[in-house]
Amino acid sequence: MKLRRKPKMTLKYFFEKNFNNEQLWKSKIENIELLVELVNLIRPKKPKKIAEVDLSQLIDLLQENPNYRDGLMDCISTNLENKKFNKILSDAGILQDANFFFEVRKRIFAKLIPEQPEKDTLQFILNQVFFVNTDLLWISKIPQEQILELFSLLKFRSIYGVRDENSSFNELVFAMEVITYRICGSAMETDVIRMVPEYENLESPFIAFQRELLLMNEKLMQSADNAINEDDLGYKQLIILHKQCTDYIETAFKNSNKFGISLHVNQSLLRIRQQLNRLRSLLPLLIQGNEEDANRNTIYLSYKLIKYNCDKNNIQKLINESTQLLSYEITQHTANTGEHYITNSRKEYYKMFFSAAGGGFIVGILCIIKLLLGKVHASGFGHMFLYSMNYSIGFIIIYILGFTLATKQPAMTASALVRALQEGFKQKSQDKKQYKYKEFAIFFARVFRSQFIAFVGNVIIAFPVSLLGVWGIDQIFHYNIAQQKSAVLINDLNPIYSPAILHAAIAGVFLFLSGIIAGSIANRDKHNHIYYRIQEHPLLKMSLGKKWTKKLASLYEKKWAGIISNFWFGVFMGSTVFIGIFFGLNIDIRHITFASGNFAMGLYGAGLYVTRDVFLWSILGIGLIGLVNFMVSFSLSLGLAFRSRNIPLSELRQVAKAIFRYFRSKPLHFFFPPKNSAVSE
């Protein structure tokens, strides 16, 4: 006996099985699974790779068989009739809270276990039918002519018509009113108003928009056909006021450069911007127009409802929008700081060397202190605290004295480089843009040689200081402090037999994070007016005097962000190895300047004798550690700076070509400044 195979599901078989006669489909029309099954048959497997989604087969089936058309029409109308959708328009895809982390957690949870609204809402239907991430993509690829033909075949009604409690048009207007009330509430927050002092003595455009929308709603209710035309003065006033509201928010975002911005305020402004964008897409739907326009508006609204519902839990979009402005403000600070690390003339070049030499001198001492702290009898936490404070205090001293730690430069100079590139994009002419690429290549050469001489200054001085330090201790106290750890100090530099490269990459990440911390502290203090608060503090002015209080505020403004940044960099450096021990991971940090000092102490501990291979591998290891320190911190900072300024990463190709051409023509300029001024480059 042969078993009959189940026919392969096709559109034709689907309609034969479910809509062959009225009695058959009447028993199934309330079943939403029919719509789910139909969409699954239409949905392409790889929507990203196809240019167009063709529904001609579906249209032909509906045209050729009235039962199919009537059955599908009944099924759709039964499932969609009187379904509420105002919450999709007012809520879906819009931030519901100014707390960024709460919003991220909520969306992650919704990704894992999607929210299911009440069954009398359209959102429930959309959640069941269009639940695949790529649904919005393939729907947008359906030709408009086919959509209009399906609209006509299935006799969809437009959103206009008799305006009762459950009408689609009433849902639309109600959603717009809800959004407007929410915008007014958010825009009246103290922190938001403070961002736009230009509007302080002017009537709020948000209140005016709300008032005008209420008048428009009354006019629609009194209208015989519940419609207005595009020449209506009230509608034109709404458009003007919406533009004023948008300008208000954009001004607030621009003023973040003056006043700084917190994550909470950024989220509040972002939520208002999203709500204004939603209103902008809905306002044209107030105009009914002729029958053809009414149908197109209905299709447009349907597409928007699907789009908003599909996009409501988009985590990547949330993170991109929420962090773009903050990353800009942070990198703006690091760009301003980074410009101090870029040399132009030979005088500045040698000044950088001596500054780096001062940093190398202090690091050499820190290496010795760390080795001595390792001999202290303390718990793991005790050693972690001692090491962290050693690093932190040393880095702060380097910063306050105006010395340079070479590897801290890349995180700062990357933002300055991208800002220079951004200025080049303001040129519209292609020739001028090519010229800007060349200017950027010259600027990059300045940055590179500044980094190079800083590395040289750090390494050259850290080595002899550490060597002389352990020698001096041995001569005075007759105790070689490096003897027991000499093998470890040297072997840890070997790039082949030790994870030195990985540990150097970890140090590069910490260097990047320290730059982020400096920028975020500067932005926070600017937003909270900390400098002004200190300057006008009554108790400080009474005790220190107005002049010294102002100097204290100025010192805080210039140095505090850097001090905190260096403190945390020291904590990162000192605690990494112990965190690795706690979690059973082989993680540590390798920093080129400390590697140089450790190599010196390792040599002395070994009696100044190591094999040639060990010596060469150690020298190579120090160089590779410095290179990885630079590459990781610079790459992360460069990526953040590109992202914060909305510069496409594709521009990197043109930038790389310009740098390579300049390197071929003047390679020495990447290591040494030209004889004449920077203009001669």
C-alpha positions as CSV (number, residue, x, y, z in Angstrom):
1,M,0.0,0.0,0.0
2,K,1.5,3.4,-1.1
3,L,1.2,6.3,1.3
4,R,-0.1,9.5,-0.4
5,R,2.4,12.3,-0.1
6,K,1.2,15.6,1.4
7,P,1.1,18.1,-1.5
8,K,3.7,20.8,-1.3
9,M,2.2,24.0,0.0
10,T,1.7,26.6,-2.7
11,L,-0.5,29.6,-3.0
12,K,-2.9,27.7,-5.2
13,Y,-3.1,24.7,-2.8
14,F,-3.5,27.1,0.1
15,F,-6.6,28.7,-1.5
16,E,-8.0,25.3,-2.6
17,K,-7.7,24.0,0.9
18,N,-9.1,27.0,2.7
19,F,-11.3,29.1,0.4
20,N,-12.8,26.7,-2.2
21,N,-16.3,27.4,-1.1
22,E,-18.2,29.7,1.2
23,Q,-19.1,27.1,3.7
24,L,-15.4,26.1,4.1
25,W,-14.1,29.6,4.6
26,K,-16.9,30.7,6.9
27,S,-15.8,28.1,9.4
28,K,-12.2,29.4,9.3
29,I,-12.4,33.2,8.8
30,E,-11.9,34.1,12.5
31,N,-8.7,32.0,12.5
32,I,-5.7,34.3,12.3
33,E,-3.5,31.4,11.4
34,L,-4.9,31.7,7.8
35,L,-3.2,35.1,7.5
36,V,-0.1,33.8,9.1
37,E,0.1,30.9,6.7
38,L,-0.5,33.2,3.7
39,V,2.2,35.6,4.7
40,N,4.6,32.7,5.2
41,L,4.0,31.6,1.6
42,I,4.6,35.1,0.3
43,R,7.6,35.9,2.5
44,P,10.8,35.4,0.5
45,K,13.6,33.3,2.1
46,K,16.4,35.8,1.4
47,P,14.7,39.2,1.1
48,K,18.0,41.1,1.2
49,K,19.2,39.4,-2.1
50,I,16.1,40.1,-4.2
51,A,15.3,43.4,-5.9
52,E,11.5,43.0,-6.0
53,V,8.7,40.9,-4.4
54,D,6.3,39.9,-7.1
55,L,2.7,39.3,-6.1
56,S,1.3,38.7,-9.6
57,Q,0.5,35.0,-8.8
58,L,-1.6,36.0,-5.8
59,I,-3.4,38.7,-7.9
60,D,-4.1,36.3,-10.7
61,L,-5.6,33.7,-8.3
62,L,-7.9,36.3,-6.8
63,Q,-9.0,37.6,-10.2
64,E,-9.7,34.2,-11.6
65,N,-11.6,32.7,-8.7
66,P,-14.2,34.9,-6.9
67,N,-14.4,32.4,-4.0
68,Y,-10.7,32.9,-3.2
69,R,-11.2,36.7,-3.4
70,D,-14.4,36.8,-1.3
71,G,-13.0,34.3,1.2
72,L,-9.8,36.2,1.8
73,M,-11.7,39.5,1.9
74,D,-14.0,38.1,4.7
75,C,-11.0,36.7,6.6
76,I,-9.1,40.0,6.5
77,S,-12.1,42.2,7.4
78,T,-13.1,39.8,10.3
79,N,-9.6,40.0,11.8
80,L,-9.0,43.7,11.2
81,E,-12.5,45.2,11.8
82,N,-12.6,47.7,14.7
83,K,-9.1,46.9,15.8
84,K,-7.5,49.7,17.8
85,F,-4.0,50.9,16.6
86,N,-3.5,54.2,18.3
87,K,-0.8,52.7,20.6
88,I,1.3,51.6,17.7
89,L,1.4,55.2,16.4
90,S,2.0,56.8,19.8
91,D,4.3,54.2,21.5
92,A,5.9,51.7,19.1
93,G,9.6,52.6,18.4
94,I,9.5,55.7,20.6
95,L,11.5,55.9,23.9
96,Q,9.1,55.4,26.8
97,D,11.6,56.4,29.5
98,A,14.5,58.8,29.7
99,N,16.5,56.0,31.4
100,F,18.7,54.6,28.7
101,F,19.6,51.4,30.5
102,F,16.0,50.7,31.4
103,E,15.0,51.0,27.7
104,V,17.8,48.7,26.6
105,R,16.8,46.0,29.2
106,K,13.2,46.4,28.2
107,R,13.9,45.9,24.5
108,I,16.3,42.9,25.1
109,F,13.6,41.2,27.2
110,A,11.0,42.0,24.5
111,K,13.3,40.4,21.9
112,L,13.4,37.2,24.0
113,I,9.7,37.2,25.0
114,P,7.7,39.5,22.8
115,E,5.0,41.6,24.4
116,Q,1.5,40.4,23.3
117,P,-1.2,43.1,23.5
118,E,-4.9,42.5,23.9
119,K,-6.6,40.6,21.0
120,D,-8.8,43.5,20.2
121,T,-5.8,45.6,19.0
122,L,-4.1,45.7,15.6
123,Q,-0.8,45.3,17.3
124,F,-1.7,41.7,18.3
125,I,-2.5,40.9,14.7
126,L,0.8,42.4,13.5
127,N,2.7,40.6,16.1
128,Q,1.3,37.3,15.0
129,V,1.6,37.9,11.2
130,F,4.7,40.0,10.7
131,F,7.0,38.7,13.4
132,V,10.2,38.2,11.3
133,N,12.9,41.0,11.5
134,T,13.1,41.2,7.7
135,D,9.3,41.6,7.1
136,L,9.6,45.4,6.7
137,L,12.4,44.9,4.1
138,W,10.4,42.6,1.7
139,I,7.1,44.5,2.1
140,S,8.9,47.7,1.0
141,K,10.0,45.8,-2.2
142,I,6.4,45.1,-3.4
143,P,5.6,47.3,-6.4
144,Q,3.1,50.0,-5.6
145,E,0.9,49.1,-8.6
146,Q,0.4,45.6,-7.1
147,I,-0.4,47.0,-3.7
148,L,-3.1,49.3,-5.3
149,E,-4.5,46.4,-7.3
150,L,-4.8,44.2,-4.2
151,F,-6.4,47.1,-2.3
152,S,-9.0,47.3,-5.0
153,L,-9.6,43.6,-5.4
154,L,-10.1,43.0,-1.7
155,K,-12.2,46.1,-1.4
156,F,-10.3,47.7,1.5
157,R,-12.0,50.8,3.0
158,S,-10.0,54.0,3.4
159,I,-9.4,55.4,6.9
160,Y,-11.7,58.3,6.1
161,G,-15.5,58.2,6.1
162,V,-18.0,58.2,8.9
163,R,-16.2,59.3,12.0
164,D,-17.5,57.2,14.9
165,E,-15.8,56.0,18.2
166,N,-14.0,53.1,16.5
167,S,-13.2,54.7,13.2
168,S,-9.6,54.5,11.9
169,F,-9.4,58.2,11.4
170,N,-10.4,58.8,15.0
171,E,-7.6,56.4,16.1
172,L,-5.2,58.5,14.0
173,V,-6.2,61.8,15.5
174,F,-6.3,60.4,19.0
175,A,-2.7,59.1,18.7
176,M,-1.6,62.5,17.4
177,E,-3.1,64.2,20.5
178,V,-1.5,61.7,22.8
179,I,1.9,62.3,21.2
180,T,1.4,66.1,21.5
181,Y,0.5,66.0,25.2
182,R,3.6,63.8,25.9
183,I,5.8,66.2,23.9
184,C,4.6,69.2,25.9
185,G,5.2,67.4,29.2
186,S,8.8,66.5,28.3
187,A,9.6,69.9,26.7
188,M,8.6,71.7,29.9
189,E,11.2,69.8,32.0
190,T,13.7,72.1,33.7
191,D,16.7,70.3,32.2
192,V,15.3,70.6,28.7
193,I,14.4,74.3,29.0
194,R,17.9,75.0,30.3
195,M,19.4,73.7,27.1
196,V,17.6,76.5,25.0
197,P,18.0,79.9,26.7
198,E,17.2,81.5,23.3
199,Y,13.5,80.6,23.9
200,E,13.4,81.7,27.5
201,N,11.1,84.8,26.9
202,L,9.2,83.3,24.0
203,E,6.0,81.3,23.9
204,S,6.7,77.6,23.8
205,P,6.0,76.3,20.2
206,F,4.9,73.0,21.7
207,I,2.0,74.6,23.6
208,A,1.1,76.5,20.5
209,F,1.1,73.3,18.4
210,Q,-1.0,71.5,21.0
211,R,-3.6,74.3,21.0
212,E,-3.7,74.4,17.2
213,L,-4.2,70.6,17.0
214,L,-7.1,70.8,19.4
215,L,-8.7,73.5,17.2
216,M,-8.1,71.3,14.1
217,N,-9.8,68.3,15.8
218,E,-12.9,70.5,16.6
219,K,-13.0,71.6,13.0
220,L,-12.9,68.1,11.7
221,M,-15.7,67.0,14.0
222,Q,-17.9,69.9,12.8
223,S,-17.0,69.2,9.1
224,A,-19.7,67.4,7.1
225,D,-17.3,65.0,5.5
226,N,-14.8,64.9,8.4
227,A,-12.0,66.3,6.2
228,I,-9.9,69.4,5.5
229,N,-7.9,70.4,2.5
230,E,-4.3,71.3,2.2
231,D,-5.1,75.0,1.8
232,D,-6.6,75.2,5.3
233,L,-5.0,77.9,7.3
234,G,-5.1,75.8,10.5
235,Y,-3.3,72.9,8.8
236,K,-0.6,75.3,7.4
237,Q,-0.2,76.7,10.9
238,L,0.3,73.2,12.2
239,I,3.1,72.6,9.7
240,I,4.8,75.9,10.7
241,L,4.6,75.2,14.4
242,H,5.9,71.7,13.9
243,K,9.0,73.2,12.2
244,Q,9.4,75.6,15.1
245,C,9.2,72.6,17.5
246,T,11.9,70.8,15.5
247,D,14.1,73.9,15.4
248,Y,13.7,74.1,19.2
249,I,15.0,70.5,19.7
250,E,17.8,70.9,17.2
251,T,18.9,74.1,19.0
252,A,19.0,72.2,22.3
253,F,21.2,69.5,20.7
254,K,23.6,72.1,19.2
255,N,23.8,73.9,22.6
256,S,25.2,70.7,24.1
257,N,28.6,72.0,22.8
258,K,28.2,75.0,25.1
259,F,26.5,73.5,28.1
260,G,27.4,69.8,27.9
261,I,24.7,67.2,28.1
262,S,23.7,64.3,30.5
263,L,22.4,60.9,29.4
264,H,19.0,61.7,30.9
265,V,18.7,65.0,29.0
266,N,20.0,63.4,25.8
267,Q,17.3,60.7,26.1
268,S,14.6,63.3,26.8
269,L,15.5,65.3,23.8
270,L,15.8,62.2,21.7
271,R,12.3,61.1,22.7
272,I,10.9,64.5,21.8
273,R,12.7,64.3,18.4
274,Q,11.2,60.8,17.8
275,Q,7.7,62.0,18.7
276,L,8.1,65.0,16.4
277,N,9.2,62.8,13.5
278,R,6.2,60.6,14.2
279,L,3.9,63.6,14.0
280,R,5.6,64.8,10.8
281,S,4.7,61.4,9.1
282,L,1.1,61.5,10.4
283,L,0.2,65.2,9.7
284,P,-0.3,64.7,5.9
285,L,-2.9,62.0,6.7
286,L,-5.2,64.8,7.9
287,I,-5.8,65.7,4.3
288,Q,-8.2,63.3,2.7
289,G,-8.1,64.5,-0.9
290,N,-9.9,62.6,-3.7
291,E,-10.7,58.9,-3.6
292,E,-7.3,57.9,-5.1
293,D,-5.5,60.0,-2.5
294,A,-7.6,58.5,0.3
295,N,-6.6,55.0,-0.8
296,R,-2.9,55.9,-1.1
297,N,-3.0,57.5,2.4
298,T,-4.6,54.3,3.8
299,I,-1.8,52.2,2.2
300,Y,0.8,54.6,3.5
301,L,-0.6,54.4,7.1
302,S,-0.7,50.6,6.8
303,Y,2.9,50.5,5.8
304,K,3.8,52.8,8.7
305,L,1.9,50.7,11.2
306,I,3.9,47.6,10.1
307,K,7.1,49.5,10.1
308,Y,6.7,51.0,13.6
309,N,5.6,47.6,15.0
310,C,8.5,45.7,13.4
311,D,11.0,48.3,14.5
312,K,9.8,48.8,18.1
313,N,12.4,46.6,19.7
314,N,15.4,47.6,17.6
315,I,18.3,47.7,20.1
316,Q,21.0,48.7,17.6
317,K,19.1,51.8,16.5
318,L,18.4,52.7,20.1
319,I,22.1,52.5,21.0
320,N,23.2,54.4,17.9
321,E,20.8,57.2,18.4
322,S,21.3,57.5,22.2
323,T,25.1,57.4,22.1
324,Q,25.9,59.5,19.0
325,L,25.7,62.9,20.6
326,L,27.4,61.8,23.9
327,S,30.2,60.2,21.9
328,Y,30.6,63.5,20.0
329,E,30.8,65.6,23.2
330,I,33.3,63.1,24.7
331,T,35.5,63.0,21.5
332,Q,35.2,66.8,21.2
333,H,37.0,67.1,24.6
334,T,39.6,64.5,23.6
335,A,40.2,66.3,20.3
336,N,40.8,69.6,22.1
337,T,43.2,67.8,24.4
338,G,44.8,65.8,21.6
339,E,45.9,68.9,19.7
340,H,48.4,69.6,22.5
341,Y,50.1,66.3,21.7
342,I,50.6,67.2,18.0
343,T,53.9,68.9,17.1
344,N,54.4,71.2,14.1
345,S,57.9,72.7,14.3
346,R,61.3,71.2,15.3
347,K,61.1,73.2,18.5
348,E,57.8,71.5,19.5
349,Y,59.2,68.2,18.4
350,Y,62.2,68.4,20.7
351,K,60.0,69.8,23.5
352,M,57.8,66.7,23.1
353,F,60.9,64.5,23.5
354,F,61.9,66.2,26.8
355,S,58.3,66.0,28.0
356,A,58.2,62.3,27.2
357,A,61.6,61.9,28.8
358,G,60.1,63.3,32.0
359,G,57.3,60.8,31.8
360,G,59.8,58.0,31.2
361,F,61.8,59.1,34.3
362,I,58.7,58.8,36.5
363,V,57.7,55.5,35.0
364,G,61.2,54.2,35.7
365,I,60.7,55.0,39.4
366,L,57.2,53.5,39.3
367,C,58.7,50.2,38.0
368,I,61.0,50.0,41.0
369,I,58.2,50.9,43.5
370,K,56.0,48.2,42.0
371,L,58.7,45.6,42.3
372,L,59.2,46.6,46.0
373,L,55.4,46.5,46.6
374,G,55.4,43.0,45.3
375,K,57.5,42.0,48.3
376,V,55.0,43.4,50.8
377,H,53.1,40.7,52.8
378,A,49.5,41.5,51.9
379,S,46.4,39.8,50.5
380,G,45.5,39.8,46.8
381,F,43.2,42.7,47.4
382,G,46.0,44.5,49.3
383,H,48.4,44.1,46.4
384,M,45.8,45.1,43.9
385,F,45.2,48.3,45.9
386,L,48.9,49.1,46.3
387,Y,49.7,48.5,42.6
388,S,46.7,50.6,41.5
389,M,47.7,53.5,43.8
390,N,51.2,53.3,42.5
391,Y,50.1,53.6,38.9
392,S,47.4,56.2,39.6
393,I,49.6,58.5,41.7
394,G,52.4,58.2,39.2
395,F,50.2,59.0,36.2
396,I,48.7,61.9,38.0
397,I,52.1,63.3,38.8
398,I,53.1,62.9,35.1
399,Y,50.0,64.8,34.1
400,I,50.2,67.6,36.6
401,L,53.9,68.2,35.8
402,G,53.1,68.5,32.1
403,F,55.1,65.4,31.2
404,T,53.9,62.9,28.5
405,L,53.1,59.2,28.6
406,A,53.3,58.2,25.0
407,T,50.5,55.7,24.9
408,K,48.0,58.1,26.3
409,Q,48.3,60.2,23.1
410,P,46.6,58.0,20.5
411,A,43.2,58.1,22.3
412,M,43.4,61.9,22.2
413,T,45.0,62.5,18.8
414,A,42.5,60.2,16.9
415,S,39.7,62.6,17.7
416,A,41.7,65.5,16.6
417,L,42.5,63.7,13.3
418,V,38.9,63.0,12.6
419,R,37.8,66.5,13.4
420,A,40.4,67.7,10.8
421,L,38.9,65.2,8.3
422,Q,35.4,66.4,9.1
423,E,36.4,70.0,8.2
424,G,37.5,68.6,4.8
425,F,34.0,67.2,4.1
426,K,32.6,70.7,4.2
427,Q,34.2,71.3,0.9
428,K,31.7,70.6,-2.0
429,S,34.2,70.6,-4.8
430,Q,35.8,67.3,-5.6
431,D,39.2,69.0,-6.2
432,K,39.0,70.8,-2.9
433,K,38.1,67.5,-1.2
434,Q,41.2,65.9,-2.7
435,Y,43.2,68.8,-1.5
436,K,41.8,68.2,2.0
437,Y,42.8,64.6,1.8
438,K,46.3,65.7,1.2
439,E,46.1,68.2,4.1
440,F,44.9,65.4,6.3
441,A,47.8,63.2,5.2
442,I,50.2,66.0,6.3
443,F,48.4,66.4,9.5
444,F,48.6,62.6,10.1
445,A,52.3,62.7,9.5
446,R,52.6,65.3,12.3
447,V,50.6,63.1,14.6
448,F,52.7,60.0,13.8
449,R,56.1,61.7,14.3
450,S,54.8,63.2,17.6
451,Q,53.8,59.7,18.7
452,F,57.2,58.4,17.6
453,I,59.3,60.9,19.5
454,A,57.1,60.4,22.6
455,F,57.7,56.7,22.4
456,V,61.5,57.3,22.1
457,G,61.5,59.7,25.0
458,N,59.6,57.4,27.3
459,V,61.6,54.2,26.5
460,I,65.1,55.7,26.4
461,I,64.8,57.3,29.8
462,A,62.7,54.6,31.6
463,F,65.4,52.0,30.9
464,P,68.4,53.7,32.5
465,V,66.3,55.1,35.4
466,S,65.1,51.6,36.3
467,L,68.6,50.2,35.9
468,L,70.3,52.8,38.0
469,G,67.5,52.6,40.6
470,V,67.9,48.9,41.3
471,W,71.7,49.3,41.1
472,G,71.6,52.1,43.6
473,I,69.4,50.1,46.0
474,D,71.9,47.1,45.6
475,Q,74.8,49.4,46.4
476,I,73.3,51.0,49.4
477,F,71.4,48.1,51.0
478,H,73.4,45.2,49.4
479,Y,70.2,43.6,48.2
480,N,69.3,42.9,44.5
481,I,65.6,43.4,44.5
482,A,65.2,42.1,41.0
483,Q,67.1,38.9,41.3
484,Q,64.2,36.6,42.2
485,K,61.9,38.0,39.5
486,S,64.4,38.5,36.8
487,A,63.3,35.5,34.7
488,V,59.7,36.6,34.9
489,L,60.4,40.2,34.0
490,I,62.3,39.1,30.9
491,N,60.2,36.2,29.8
492,D,57.0,38.3,30.0
493,L,58.4,40.4,27.1
494,N,58.8,37.5,24.7
495,P,56.1,37.9,22.0
496,I,56.2,34.2,21.1
497,Y,56.3,32.3,24.4
498,S,54.2,34.7,26.5
499,P,50.8,36.4,25.9
500,A,52.6,39.7,25.7
501,I,50.7,40.8,22.6
502,L,47.3,40.0,24.2
503,H,48.3,41.8,27.3
504,A,49.4,44.8,25.3
505,A,46.0,44.9,23.5
506,I,44.3,44.9,27.0
507,A,46.4,47.9,27.9
508,G,45.4,49.6,24.7
509,V,41.7,49.1,25.6
510,F,42.4,50.7,29.0
511,L,44.1,53.6,27.3
512,F,41.0,54.1,25.1
513,L,38.7,53.9,28.2
514,S,40.8,56.5,30.0
515,G,40.3,58.9,27.1
516,I,36.5,58.2,27.3
517,I,36.5,58.9,31.0
518,A,38.3,62.2,30.5
519,G,35.8,63.3,27.9
520,S,32.7,62.2,29.9
521,I,33.9,63.9,33.1
522,A,34.5,67.2,31.1
523,N,31.1,66.9,29.5
524,R,29.4,66.2,32.9
525,D,31.1,69.1,34.6
526,K,30.2,71.4,31.8
527,H,26.5,70.4,31.9
528,N,26.3,70.7,35.7
529,H,28.2,74.1,35.6
530,I,30.7,72.8,38.1
531,Y,33.3,75.5,37.3
532,Y,30.9,78.3,37.7
533,R,29.6,76.8,41.0
534,I,33.1,76.7,42.4
535,Q,33.9,80.2,41.2
536,E,30.8,81.6,42.9
537,H,30.8,79.4,46.0
538,P,30.2,81.9,48.9
539,L,32.1,79.9,51.5
540,L,35.2,79.6,49.2
541,K,35.1,83.3,48.3
542,M,34.9,84.2,52.0
543,S,37.8,81.9,53.0
544,L,40.1,82.1,49.9
545,G,39.1,85.4,48.4
546,K,37.5,86.0,45.0
547,K,40.8,85.9,43.1
548,W,42.0,82.5,44.5
549,T,38.5,81.0,44.2
550,K,38.5,81.9,40.5
551,K,42.0,80.4,40.1
552,L,40.8,77.2,41.8
553,A,37.8,77.0,39.5
554,S,40.1,77.5,36.5
555,L,42.5,74.8,37.7
556,Y,39.6,72.4,38.2
557,E,38.3,73.1,34.7
558,K,41.7,72.5,33.1
559,K,43.0,69.6,35.2
560,W,40.2,67.6,36.9
561,A,39.0,65.5,33.9
562,G,42.7,64.5,33.3
563,I,43.3,63.7,36.9
564,I,40.3,61.4,37.1
565,S,41.2,59.8,33.8
566,N,44.7,59.1,35.0
567,F,43.5,57.8,38.3
568,W,41.2,55.2,36.7
569,F,43.8,54.3,34.1
570,G,46.1,53.4,37.1
571,V,43.3,51.4,38.7
572,F,42.8,49.5,35.5
573,M,46.5,48.8,35.2
574,G,46.9,47.7,38.8
575,S,43.9,45.5,39.1
576,T,43.8,43.5,35.8
577,V,46.0,40.7,36.8
578,F,44.1,40.1,40.1
579,I,40.8,40.1,38.3
580,G,42.3,37.5,36.0
581,I,43.4,35.4,38.9
582,F,39.9,35.7,40.4
583,F,38.2,34.5,37.2
584,G,40.9,32.0,36.3
585,L,42.0,34.0,33.2
586,N,45.5,34.7,32.0
587,I,45.1,38.4,31.6
588,D,47.5,41.2,32.5
589,I,48.7,44.4,31.0
590,R,51.9,45.2,29.0
591,H,52.8,48.9,28.5
592,I,55.8,49.8,26.4
593,T,57.3,52.3,28.9
594,F,56.9,49.9,31.8
595,A,58.1,47.1,29.6
596,S,61.3,49.0,29.0
597,G,61.8,49.6,32.8
598,N,61.0,45.9,33.6
599,F,63.6,44.8,31.0
600,A,66.2,46.9,32.7
601,M,65.4,45.4,36.1
602,G,65.3,41.9,34.7
603,L,68.8,42.4,33.1
604,Y,70.2,43.6,36.4
605,G,68.5,40.8,38.3
606,A,70.2,38.3,35.9
607,G,73.6,39.8,36.5
608,L,73.5,41.9,33.3
609,Y,73.9,38.7,31.3
610,V,71.4,37.1,29.0
611,T,71.8,35.2,25.8
612,R,71.7,37.0,22.5
613,D,68.4,35.4,21.5
614,V,66.7,36.4,24.8
615,F,68.0,40.0,24.4
616,L,66.8,40.3,20.8
617,W,63.4,38.8,21.6
618,S,63.0,41.2,24.5
619,I,63.8,44.2,22.4
620,L,61.4,43.0,19.7
621,G,58.8,42.3,22.3
622,I,59.1,45.9,23.7
623,G,58.6,47.3,20.2
624,L,55.6,45.1,19.5
625,I,54.0,45.9,22.8
626,G,54.3,49.6,21.9
627,L,52.9,49.0,18.5
628,V,49.9,47.1,19.8
629,N,49.3,49.7,22.6
630,F,49.2,52.3,19.9
631,M,47.1,50.3,17.3
632,V,44.4,49.2,19.7
633,S,43.9,52.5,21.5
634,F,44.1,54.5,18.3
635,S,41.7,52.2,16.4
636,L,39.1,52.2,19.1
637,S,39.3,56.0,19.4
638,L,39.3,56.5,15.7
639,G,36.2,54.3,15.3
640,L,34.4,56.2,18.0
641,A,35.4,59.6,16.5
642,F,34.2,58.5,13.1
643,R,30.9,57.3,14.5
644,S,30.4,60.5,16.6
645,R,30.7,62.7,13.6
646,N,28.7,60.5,11.2
647,I,31.6,60.2,8.8
648,P,31.3,57.0,6.7
649,L,34.0,54.4,7.3
650,S,34.3,54.1,3.5
651,E,36.2,57.4,3.5
652,L,39.1,55.5,5.2
653,R,40.1,54.1,1.9
654,Q,40.7,57.5,0.4
655,V,42.4,58.7,3.6
656,A,44.7,55.6,3.6
657,K,45.6,56.3,-0.1
658,A,46.4,59.9,0.6
659,I,48.6,58.9,3.6
660,F,50.4,56.3,1.6
661,R,51.1,58.7,-1.3
662,Y,52.5,61.3,1.1
663,F,54.6,58.6,2.9
664,R,56.1,57.5,-0.5
665,S,57.0,61.1,-1.3
666,K,58.3,62.2,2.1
667,P,58.8,59.2,4.4
668,L,61.2,61.1,6.8
669,H,58.4,63.5,7.7
670,F,56.7,60.7,9.5
671,F,59.6,60.5,11.9
672,F,61.3,63.8,11.9
673,P,60.0,67.4,11.3
674,P,61.1,69.2,8.1
675,K,63.9,71.7,8.3
676,N,61.6,74.7,7.7
677,S,58.3,75.4,9.3
678,A,55.2,73.2,9.0
679,V,54.1,75.2,6.0
680,S,56.9,73.7,3.9
681,E,55.3,70.3,4.2
